[in-house]
Amino acid sequence: MSDNRIPSDNELLARRFEAHRPHLRAVAYRMLGSAAEADDAVQETWFRLSRSDAGAVENLGGWLTTVVGRVCLDMLRSRRSRAEEPLEPLAGHTRVTDVSGGADPEQHAVLADSVGVALLVVLETLTPAERLAFVLHDLFAVPYEEVGEIVGRSPVAARQLASRARRRVQGADRVRDGDPGRRRAVVDAFLAAAREGDFEALVALLDPDVVARSDAGVNTGAMAVAKGASSFRHFAAVARPALVDGATGLAVFVDGRLDRTLAFTFVGDKIAAIDIVTAPERVAEREVTLV
């Protein structure tokens, strides 16, 4: 028996929203780097739509993109204030593979790189406003006028935000697509400087706007991160170069057990971000390949 009932206005609105859900989720995921948080952002966008005068919205797709952008921007700013780790860990348990005496580690790095994950990691080095401007304009072709409205700045300022973000992403792309040995050389130099407590050498290896994220919090800027790396000296003595979930990094072993991991993001020949995982349950989810 067919249902000849006329859908309510709310049901019609829900159907129109569902048609836009894949696009909204794609925007939110690239903004937040977390599928769960992306779903939360999309759901919040629906709540705001359902409470608005939807009949007055001329371009529903554009309106929804603007709203989900604002929701994501608020979430990024809140996350930064709480110093939470944004990227979702990979499921599973630690798998440690040692190829230091066998397969070519540079070739392994090329095969292990994931463009999608790499882009998300680079985006984590941007400010929330830069990230939003880059994602909305460069990835989803949202005009600078609309980007500016979301971040509360002029179209010219929005263009500058996207331009700064673009330079950092392109700089990271050049390193990733070039010689993986350059990344390894920078990490080797970082490890040597940390072992020797060479503060000036550490600063020279870091991007001025470097971000170091750990379970304990966030440090920003080359001076602050170098100070933190100096305190890493006793761990540096037992650290080994590794690929951490495919990213160039370090693995620290204590009494034969993987104690913590460091994954590096690069812009040019400088370290732009260091993601440090120390919590045992999160360390257990890393895939580590010694190189």
Salt bridges, closest charged atoms under 4 A:
ASP3 OD2 - ARG5 NE 3.95
GLU11 OE1 - ARG5 NH1 3.08
GLU18 OE2 - ARG21 NH2 2.85
GLU37 OE1 - ARG79 NH2 2.27
ASP39 OD1 - ARG25 NE 2.60
GLU44 OE2 - ARG48 NE 2.99
GLU44 OE2 - ARG51 NH2 3.90
GLU84 OE2 - ARG82 NE 2.61
ASP98 OD2 - ARG240 NH2 3.48
ASP113 OD2 - ARG183 NH2 3.61
GLU124 OE2 - ARG79 NH1 3.75
GLU124 OE2 - ARG131 NH1 2.44
GLU130 OE2 - ARG164 NE 3.03
ASP138 OD1 - HIS137 ND1 2.95
ASP138 OD2 - ARG166 NE 2.57
ASP173 OD1 - ARG176 NH2 2.46
ASP188 OD1 - ARG184 NE 2.93
ASP207 OD1 - ARG168 NH1 3.38
ASP215 OD1 - ARG282 NH1 2.61
ASP245 OD2 - ARG286 NH1 3.16
ASP259 OD1 - ARG257 NH2 3.56
ASP259 OD2 - ARG260 NE 2.75
ASP269 OD1 - ARG182 NH2 2.71
ASP275 OD1 - ARG213 NE 2.76
GLU287 OE2 - ARG95 NH2 2.34
